[in-house]
Amino acid sequence: MVDWHRFSPSDFEYDFERDELAHHGVTFGEAVECFFADFEIRRNKKYLDRHQLLGRSFGGRKLKIIFQLEPRKVVRIITGWPL
């Protein structure tokens, strides 16, 4: 089990060719920023290997980010959208 309050990602992955974030008006930078601010993590109900991050970008924008946690604390961002 991950202690999300002490979690520090080592790197981020994202499929820029599919760019699901842009489809929802969110930048990759905003999605990454959410991991370094106050956030809440929930298990994804549909996909058990994914998580939901509810947080804010440094600019204060509320976002929901869907991600997978890969080995060595690599975060694979799937998609996200404004709340």
Sequence and secondary structure as in RCSB ss.txt:
>XXXX:A:sequence
MVDWHRFSPSDFEYDFERDELAHHGVTFGEAVECFFADFEIRRNKKYLDRHQLLGRSFGGRKLKIIFQLEPRKVV
RIITGWPL
>XXXX:A:secstr
   TTT   SEEEE TTT HHHHTT  HHHHHHGGGSSEEEEE SS TT EEEEEE TT  EEEEEEEEEGGGEE
EEEEEEE 
